[in-house]
Amino acid sequence: MTSPNWSLVEWAARLLEQEEREAVLGDLVETRESAWDALFDVLVLVIRRQSLEWKSWKPWLAGFGVTLPSSFLLRVCRYR
C-alpha cells in the first residue's frame, strides 16, 4: 500500500465508518489486489451503503419537504 494509487483507495475509504474502513483496508491488503481493483471495490461498497440510506422514506421527505417549498419561496423573492 505504498504506491500513489493506494492513496486514492485510502481516500475513498474515508467515506466508510472507522471500524469498517479498517476492516476493508486490511482485507484488501491481505488479498493483494491491485490499487485500481481495490479502489473499485471500495467505491462499490460506499455506493451500496449510501443506497441503503435512500431506501427509507425520511431522506425523500426531507428532500421534497424542504426543497420544493424553498424553491417556490426563492422564485417569489426573485421577482420582487
Long-range contacts (C-beta under 8 A, 24 or more apart in sequence): 1-25, 1-29, 3-35, 5-35, 5-36, 5-39, 6-35, 6-38, 8-35, 8-39, 9-35, 9-38, 9-39, 9-42, 12-39, 12-42, 12-43, 12-46, 13-42, 15-46, 16-42, 16-45, 16-46, 16-49
